[in-house]
Amino acid sequence: MIVPIGCSLLIVYFFIYGMRSMQAKANLNVEISVLEQEYNLVHERRMGIESHVQLLQPDHVNPDFLDEKSREMLGLMHKDEIVILHKN
């Protein structure tokens, strides 16, 4: 009589904690996917920044990029230019 009750309790115990571990695994998988998306966004942003840094290296400055950034920061333009503004 004690053995079947003990086995039943053991089965119930592992069923409950087994379900919790499966739920925890599902939650971790969701968190992993969210963090991977965040990583991809940060990585893309970093690659963009690194490419801009490469254009402003002291040994070789890209004149077009330097002109674009200086005009953007100073708010200057030529008389014959047309400015088209867009949100980033």
A tleap script that builds the chain and sets N, CA, C and O, in Angstrom:
source leaprc.protein.ff14SB
mol = sequence {
  NMET ILE VAL PRO ILE GLY CYS SER LEU LEU
  ILE VAL TYR PHE PHE ILE TYR GLY MET ARG
  SER MET GLN ALA LYS ALA ASN LEU ASN VAL
  GLU ILE SER VAL LEU GLU GLN GLU TYR ASN
  LEU VAL HIE GLU ARG ARG MET GLY ILE GLU
  SER HIE VAL GLN LEU LEU GLN PRO ASP HIE
  VAL ASN PRO ASP PHE LEU ASP GLU LYS SER
  ARG GLU MET LEU GLY LEU MET HIE LYS ASP
  GLU ILE VAL ILE LEU HIE LYS CASN
}
set mol.1.N position { 0.812 -1.200 0.000 }
set mol.1.CA position { 0.000 0.000 0.000 }
set mol.1.C position { 0.856 1.265 0.000 }
set mol.1.O position { 0.523 2.244 -0.668 }
set mol.2.N position { 1.948 1.244 0.742 }
set mol.2.CA position { 2.813 2.425 0.835 }
set mol.2.C position { 3.577 2.640 -0.471 }
set mol.2.O position { 3.805 3.781 -0.874 }
set mol.3.N position { 3.967 1.568 -1.122 }
set mol.3.CA position { 4.747 1.678 -2.363 }
set mol.3.C position { 3.936 2.358 -3.464 }
set mol.3.O position { 4.464 3.268 -4.103 }
set mol.4.N position { 2.672 1.971 -3.727 }
set mol.4.CA position { 1.914 2.671 -4.775 }
set mol.4.C position { 1.670 4.139 -4.447 }
set mol.4.O position { 1.713 4.989 -5.337 }
set mol.5.N position { 1.414 4.444 -3.180 }
set mol.5.CA position { 1.211 5.848 -2.796 }
set mol.5.C position { 2.504 6.633 -2.978 }
set mol.5.O position { 2.484 7.755 -3.485 }
set mol.6.N position { 3.620 6.053 -2.571 }
set mol.6.CA position { 4.926 6.710 -2.744 }
set mol.6.C position { 5.250 6.931 -4.207 }
set mol.6.O position { 5.729 7.998 -4.590 }
set mol.7.N position { 4.990 5.919 -5.028 }
set mol.7.CA position { 5.231 6.056 -6.474 }
set mol.7.C position { 4.325 7.125 -7.083 }
set mol.7.O position { 4.747 7.904 -7.937 }
set mol.8.N position { 3.058 7.145 -6.622 }
set mol.8.CA position { 2.127 8.157 -7.128 }
set mol.8.C position { 2.584 9.558 -6.755 }
set mol.8.O position { 2.535 10.474 -7.575 }
set mol.9.N position { 3.028 9.720 -5.521 }
set mol.9.CA position { 3.527 11.034 -5.088 }
set mol.9.C position { 4.781 11.430 -5.870 }
set mol.9.O position { 4.959 12.595 -6.225 }
set mol.10.N position { 5.629 10.467 -6.127 }
set mol.10.CA position { 6.845 10.738 -6.896 }
set mol.10.C position { 6.497 11.164 -8.327 }
set mol.10.O position { 7.097 12.092 -8.869 }
set mol.11.N position { 5.532 10.482 -8.924 }
set mol.11.CA position { 5.099 10.844 -10.280 }
set mol.11.C position { 4.500 12.247 -10.296 }
set mol.11.O position { 4.787 13.032 -11.200 }
set mol.12.N position { 3.676 12.565 -9.312 }
set mol.12.CA position { 3.075 13.899 -9.230 }
set mol.12.C position { 4.158 14.962 -9.031 }
set mol.12.O position { 4.106 16.028 -9.644 }
set mol.13.N position { 5.138 14.668 -8.173 }
set mol.13.CA position { 6.228 15.612 -7.917 }
set mol.13.C position { 6.980 15.930 -9.215 }
set mol.13.O position { 7.196 17.097 -9.540 }
set mol.14.N position { 7.376 14.893 -9.949 }
set mol.14.CA position { 8.136 15.125 -11.179 }
set mol.14.C position { 7.271 15.736 -12.276 }
set mol.14.O position { 7.784 16.459 -13.130 }
set mol.15.N position { 5.988 15.462 -12.269 }
set mol.15.CA position { 5.095 16.087 -13.233 }
set mol.15.C position { 5.028 17.594 -12.992 }
set mol.15.O position { 5.115 18.382 -13.934 }
set mol.16.N position { 4.875 17.987 -11.734 }
set mol.16.CA position { 4.781 19.416 -11.401 }
set mol.16.C position { 6.094 20.130 -11.694 }
set mol.16.O position { 6.104 21.156 -12.375 }
set mol.17.N position { 7.188 19.601 -11.191 }
set mol.17.CA position { 8.464 20.289 -11.394 }
set mol.17.C position { 8.973 20.129 -12.814 }
set mol.17.O position { 9.726 20.971 -13.302 }
set mol.18.N position { 8.569 19.056 -13.482 }
set mol.18.CA position { 8.922 18.910 -14.892 }
set mol.18.C position { 8.226 19.958 -15.741 }
set mol.18.O position { 8.825 20.497 -16.672 }
set mol.19.N position { 6.967 20.256 -15.433 }
set mol.19.CA position { 6.236 21.288 -16.163 }
set mol.19.C position { 6.858 22.652 -15.913 }
set mol.19.O position { 6.955 23.473 -16.825 }
set mol.20.N position { 7.274 22.890 -14.686 }
set mol.20.CA position { 7.912 24.177 -14.393 }
set mol.20.C position { 9.209 24.330 -15.161 }
set mol.20.O position { 9.523 25.417 -15.647 }
set mol.21.N position { 9.955 23.262 -15.272 }
set mol.21.CA position { 11.213 23.368 -16.007 }
set mol.21.C position { 10.954 23.568 -17.498 }
set mol.21.O position { 11.718 24.261 -18.168 }
set mol.22.N position { 9.890 22.970 -18.022 }
set mol.22.CA position { 9.559 23.190 -19.433 }
set mol.22.C position { 9.093 24.625 -19.646 }
set mol.22.O position { 9.411 25.235 -20.666 }
set mol.23.N position { 8.341 25.168 -18.690 }
set mol.23.CA position { 7.904 26.565 -18.788 }
set mol.23.C position { 9.095 27.507 -18.684 }
set mol.23.O position { 9.169 28.505 -19.400 }
set mol.24.N position { 10.023 27.189 -17.794 }
set mol.24.CA position { 11.227 28.011 -17.652 }
set mol.24.C position { 12.041 27.983 -18.942 }
set mol.24.O position { 12.585 29.005 -19.361 }
set mol.25.N position { 12.122 26.814 -19.567 }
set mol.25.CA position { 12.856 26.700 -20.832 }
set mol.25.C position { 12.182 27.526 -21.919 }
set mol.25.O position { 12.864 28.179 -22.709 }
set mol.26.N position { 10.864 27.506 -21.971 }
set mol.26.CA position { 10.137 28.303 -22.963 }
set mol.26.C position { 10.362 29.792 -22.717 }
set mol.26.O position { 10.556 30.557 -23.662 }
set mol.27.N position { 10.336 30.204 -21.449 }
set mol.27.CA position { 10.591 31.609 -21.119 }
set mol.27.C position { 12.006 32.020 -21.510 }
set mol.27.O position { 12.222 33.119 -22.020 }
set mol.28.N position { 12.959 31.136 -21.269 }
set mol.28.CA position { 14.344 31.441 -21.652 }
set mol.28.C position { 14.489 31.538 -23.166 }
set mol.28.O position { 15.240 32.383 -23.655 }
set mol.29.N position { 13.791 30.698 -23.911 }
set mol.29.CA position { 13.860 30.772 -25.372 }
set mol.29.C position { 13.289 32.092 -25.883 }
set mol.29.O position { 13.825 32.675 -26.826 }
set mol.30.N position { 12.212 32.564 -25.273 }
set mol.30.CA position { 11.639 33.862 -25.653 }
set mol.30.C position { 12.629 34.972 -25.342 }
set mol.30.O position { 12.843 35.871 -26.156 }
set mol.31.N position { 13.233 34.906 -24.158 }
set mol.31.CA position { 14.200 35.937 -23.771 }
set mol.31.C position { 15.414 35.918 -24.688 }
set mol.31.O position { 15.961 36.969 -25.023 }
set mol.32.N position { 15.834 34.734 -25.092 }
set mol.32.CA position { 16.974 34.623 -26.015 }
set mol.32.C position { 16.648 35.268 -27.347 }
set mol.32.O position { 17.486 35.973 -27.910 }
set mol.33.N position { 15.453 35.042 -27.862 }
set mol.33.CA position { 15.099 35.634 -29.160 }
set mol.33.C position { 15.015 37.156 -29.073 }
set mol.33.O position { 15.417 37.849 -30.008 }
set mol.34.N position { 14.501 37.682 -27.965 }
set mol.34.CA position { 14.435 39.140 -27.784 }
set mol.34.C position { 15.838 39.719 -27.709 }
set mol.34.O position { 16.121 40.746 -28.325 }
set mol.35.N position { 16.712 39.070 -26.964 }
set mol.35.CA position { 18.084 39.569 -26.829 }
set mol.35.C position { 18.855 39.451 -28.140 }
set mol.35.O position { 19.705 40.295 -28.425 }
set mol.36.N position { 18.580 38.427 -28.941 }
set mol.36.CA position { 19.236 38.313 -30.244 }
set mol.36.C position { 18.806 39.446 -31.175 }
set mol.36.O position { 19.630 39.980 -31.917 }
set mol.37.N position { 17.529 39.815 -31.142 }
set mol.37.CA position { 17.061 40.941 -31.947 }
set mol.37.C position { 17.732 42.232 -31.504 }
set mol.37.O position { 18.145 43.041 -32.335 }
set mol.38.N position { 17.840 42.426 -30.191 }
set mol.38.CA position { 18.491 43.629 -29.670 }
set mol.38.C position { 19.963 43.651 -30.073 }
set mol.38.O position { 20.498 44.699 -30.435 }
set mol.39.N position { 20.616 42.489 -30.007 }
set mol.39.CA position { 22.013 42.404 -30.412 }
set mol.39.C position { 22.180 42.777 -31.885 }
set mol.39.O position { 23.106 43.505 -32.243 }
set mol.40.N position { 21.281 42.277 -32.738 }
set mol.40.CA position { 21.378 42.577 -34.166 }
set mol.40.C position { 21.236 44.072 -34.434 }
set mol.40.O position { 21.948 44.617 -35.277 }
set mol.41.N position { 20.322 44.743 -33.725 }
set mol.41.CA position { 20.165 46.186 -33.891 }
set mol.41.C position { 21.415 46.935 -33.453 }
set mol.41.O position { 21.876 47.846 -34.141 }
set mol.42.N position { 21.959 46.546 -32.305 }
set mol.42.CA position { 23.169 47.200 -31.799 }
set mol.42.C position { 24.344 46.936 -32.731 }
set mol.42.O position { 25.169 47.819 -32.964 }
set mol.43.N position { 24.418 45.718 -33.265 }
set mol.43.CA position { 25.515 45.375 -34.171 }
set mol.43.C position { 25.439 46.198 -35.459 }
set mol.43.O position { 26.460 46.688 -35.940 }
set mol.44.N position { 24.251 46.350 -36.012 }
set mol.44.CA position { 24.080 47.168 -37.214 }
set mol.44.C position { 24.473 48.611 -36.953 }
set mol.44.O position { 25.141 49.239 -37.775 }
set mol.45.N position { 24.059 49.132 -35.813 }
set mol.45.CA position { 24.411 50.513 -35.462 }
set mol.45.C position { 25.919 50.667 -35.310 }
set mol.45.O position { 26.496 51.664 -35.745 }
set mol.46.N position { 26.552 49.673 -34.691 }
set mol.46.CA position { 27.998 49.728 -34.509 }
set mol.46.C position { 28.714 49.693 -35.855 }
set mol.46.O position { 29.683 50.424 -36.062 }
set mol.47.N position { 28.246 48.850 -36.769 }
set mol.47.CA position { 28.875 48.776 -38.091 }
set mol.47.C position { 28.749 50.123 -38.816 }
set mol.47.O position { 29.684 50.553 -39.492 }
set mol.48.N position { 27.602 50.781 -38.675 }
set mol.48.CA position { 27.431 52.102 -39.284 }
set mol.48.C position { 28.385 53.127 -38.701 }
set mol.48.O position { 28.973 53.923 -39.432 }
set mol.49.N position { 28.537 53.109 -37.396 }
set mol.49.CA position { 29.454 54.043 -36.743 }
set mol.49.C position { 30.892 53.756 -37.155 }
set mol.49.O position { 31.662 54.680 -37.420 }
set mol.50.N position { 31.256 52.473 -37.210 }
set mol.50.CA position { 32.621 52.126 -37.616 }
set mol.50.C position { 32.907 52.560 -39.052 }
set mol.50.O position { 34.021 52.984 -39.359 }
set mol.51.N position { 31.914 52.458 -39.933 }
set mol.51.CA position { 32.148 52.901 -41.307 }
set mol.51.C position { 32.330 54.414 -41.373 }
set mol.51.O position { 33.128 54.907 -42.171 }
set mol.52.N position { 31.592 55.159 -40.536 }
set mol.52.CA position { 31.785 56.608 -40.496 }
set mol.52.C position { 33.150 56.967 -39.911 }
set mol.52.O position { 33.779 57.930 -40.352 }
set mol.53.N position { 33.602 56.212 -38.937 }
set mol.53.CA position { 34.926 56.462 -38.354 }
set mol.53.C position { 36.002 56.204 -39.396 }
set mol.53.O position { 36.986 56.941 -39.469 }
set mol.54.N position { 35.822 55.159 -40.204 }
set mol.54.CA position { 36.796 54.872 -41.256 }
set mol.54.C position { 36.891 56.019 -42.264 }
set mol.54.O position { 37.964 56.286 -42.806 }
set mol.55.N position { 35.777 56.689 -42.509 }
set mol.55.CA position { 35.786 57.801 -43.462 }
set mol.55.C position { 36.498 59.035 -42.906 }
set mol.55.O position { 36.884 59.921 -43.669 }
set mol.56.N position { 36.672 59.101 -41.599 }
set mol.56.CA position { 37.317 60.267 -40.986 }
set mol.56.C position { 38.685 59.939 -40.392 }
set mol.56.O position { 39.135 60.633 -39.480 }
set mol.57.N position { 39.347 58.913 -40.881 }
set mol.57.CA position { 40.681 58.579 -40.382 }
set mol.57.C position { 41.655 59.706 -40.719 }
set mol.57.O position { 41.577 60.283 -41.804 }
set mol.58.N position { 42.574 60.026 -39.800 }
set mol.58.CA position { 43.503 61.143 -40.032 }
set mol.58.C position { 44.396 60.978 -41.263 }
set mol.58.O position { 44.752 61.968 -41.902 }
set mol.59.N position { 44.762 59.743 -41.602 }
set mol.59.CA position { 45.644 59.553 -42.756 }
set mol.59.C position { 44.908 59.685 -44.084 }
set mol.59.O position { 45.525 59.964 -45.111 }
set mol.60.N position { 43.578 59.482 -44.067 }
set mol.60.CA position { 42.803 59.633 -45.297 }
set mol.60.C position { 41.373 60.043 -44.949 }
set mol.60.O position { 40.559 59.219 -44.532 }
set mol.61.N position { 41.090 61.319 -45.127 }
set mol.61.CA position { 39.753 61.826 -44.849 }
set mol.61.C position { 38.973 61.870 -46.159 }
set mol.61.O position { 39.448 62.417 -47.155 }
set mol.62.N position { 37.786 61.297 -46.153 }
set mol.62.CA position { 36.924 61.333 -47.325 }
set mol.62.C position { 36.355 62.752 -47.441 }
set mol.62.O position { 35.581 63.168 -46.579 }
set mol.63.N position { 36.723 63.505 -48.491 }
set mol.63.CA position { 36.285 64.897 -48.592 }
set mol.63.C position { 34.766 65.070 -48.681 }
set mol.63.O position { 34.223 66.033 -48.138 }
set mol.64.N position { 34.086 64.159 -49.351 }
set mol.64.CA position { 32.630 64.264 -49.461 }
set mol.64.C position { 31.957 64.096 -48.100 }
set mol.64.O position { 31.050 64.850 -47.747 }
set mol.65.N position { 32.409 63.106 -47.350 }
set mol.65.CA position { 31.827 62.869 -46.031 }
set mol.65.C position { 32.143 64.026 -45.084 }
set mol.65.O position { 31.285 64.441 -44.304 }
set mol.66.N position { 33.358 64.542 -45.148 }
set mol.66.CA position { 33.740 65.675 -44.307 }
set mol.66.C position { 32.892 66.897 -44.646 }
set mol.66.O position { 32.441 67.609 -43.748 }
set mol.67.N position { 32.675 67.142 -45.932 }
set mol.67.CA position { 31.841 68.261 -46.359 }
set mol.67.C position { 30.407 68.084 -45.863 }
set mol.67.O position { 29.800 69.031 -45.363 }
set mol.68.N position { 29.869 66.874 -46.000 }
set mol.68.CA position { 28.502 66.603 -45.561 }
set mol.68.C position { 28.349 66.825 -44.055 }
set mol.68.O position { 27.398 67.474 -43.618 }
set mol.69.N position { 29.266 66.298 -43.272 }
set mol.69.CA position { 29.166 66.429 -41.818 }
set mol.69.C position { 29.385 67.865 -41.355 }
set mol.69.O position { 28.706 68.332 -40.440 }
set mol.70.N position { 30.322 68.564 -41.977 }
set mol.70.CA position { 30.559 69.947 -41.568 }
set mol.70.C position { 29.363 70.833 -41.909 }
set mol.70.O position { 29.008 71.710 -41.121 }
set mol.71.N position { 28.740 70.625 -43.059 }
set mol.71.CA position { 27.538 71.390 -43.420 }
set mol.71.C position { 26.383 71.069 -42.470 }
set mol.71.O position { 25.624 71.954 -42.074 }
set mol.72.N position { 26.262 69.786 -42.114 }
set mol.72.CA position { 25.191 69.378 -41.200 }
set mol.72.C position { 25.382 70.009 -39.822 }
set mol.72.O position { 24.424 70.499 -39.225 }
set mol.73.N position { 26.601 69.997 -39.322 }
set mol.73.CA position { 26.852 70.529 -37.981 }
set mol.73.C position { 26.763 72.048 -37.941 }
set mol.73.O position { 26.278 72.618 -36.964 }
set mol.74.N position { 27.228 72.701 -38.993 }
set mol.74.CA position { 27.248 74.160 -39.006 }
set mol.74.C position { 25.992 74.773 -39.613 }
set mol.74.O position { 25.750 75.970 -39.457 }
set mol.75.N position { 25.200 73.971 -40.297 }
set mol.75.CA position { 23.970 74.480 -40.907 }
set mol.75.C position { 24.236 75.369 -42.117 }
set mol.75.O position { 23.487 76.314 -42.367 }
set mol.76.N position { 25.281 75.080 -42.860 }
set mol.76.CA position { 25.649 75.893 -44.029 }
set mol.76.C position { 25.229 75.209 -45.331 }
set mol.76.O position { 25.132 73.985 -45.414 }
set mol.77.N position { 24.987 76.036 -46.335 }
set mol.77.CA position { 24.703 75.517 -47.668 }
set mol.77.C position { 25.028 76.597 -48.697 }
set mol.77.O position { 25.110 77.778 -48.360 }
set mol.78.N position { 25.211 76.186 -49.953 }
set mol.78.CA position { 25.454 77.132 -51.036 }
set mol.78.C position { 24.124 77.728 -51.502 }
set mol.78.O position { 23.054 77.196 -51.208 }
set mol.79.N position { 24.212 78.847 -52.237 }
set mol.79.CA position { 23.007 79.526 -52.707 }
set mol.79.C position { 22.230 78.690 -53.712 }
set mol.79.O position { 21.004 78.783 -53.771 }
set mol.80.N position { 22.916 77.877 -54.501 }
set mol.80.CA position { 22.246 77.112 -55.544 }
set mol.80.C position { 21.842 75.703 -55.107 }
set mol.80.O position { 21.424 74.901 -55.942 }
set mol.81.N position { 21.956 75.392 -53.837 }
set mol.81.CA position { 21.614 74.051 -53.345 }
set mol.81.C position { 20.162 73.984 -52.897 }
set mol.81.O position { 19.589 74.973 -52.442 }
set mol.82.N position { 19.588 72.817 -53.032 }
set mol.82.CA position { 18.242 72.537 -52.528 }
set mol.82.C position { 18.383 71.563 -51.363 }
set mol.82.O position { 19.044 70.533 -51.494 }
set mol.83.N position { 17.777 71.876 -50.243 }
set mol.83.CA position { 17.880 71.033 -49.053 }
set mol.83.C position { 16.608 70.217 -48.905 }
set mol.83.O position { 15.499 70.751 -48.920 }
set mol.84.N position { 16.793 68.911 -48.763 }
set mol.84.CA position { 15.677 67.999 -48.525 }
set mol.84.C position { 15.904 67.383 -47.142 }
set mol.84.O position { 16.871 66.651 -46.931 }
set mol.85.N position { 15.015 67.682 -46.215 }
set mol.85.CA position { 15.155 67.178 -44.853 }
set mol.85.C position { 14.414 65.868 -44.685 }
set mol.85.O position { 13.333 65.685 -45.245 }
set mol.86.N position { 14.985 64.965 -43.926 }
set mol.86.CA position { 14.324 63.691 -43.618 }
set mol.86.C position { 14.663 63.307 -42.188 }
set mol.86.O position { 15.700 63.692 -41.649 }
set mol.87.N position { 13.758 62.535 -41.584 }
set mol.87.CA position { 14.003 62.069 -40.217 }
set mol.87.C position { 14.811 60.799 -40.258 }
set mol.87.O position { 14.630 59.969 -41.148 }
set mol.88.N position { 15.712 60.640 -39.289 }
set mol.88.CA position { 16.531 59.415 -39.179 }
set mol.88.C position { 15.847 58.420 -38.304 }
set mol.88.O position { 16.370 57.327 -38.085 }
savepdb mol mol.pdb
quit
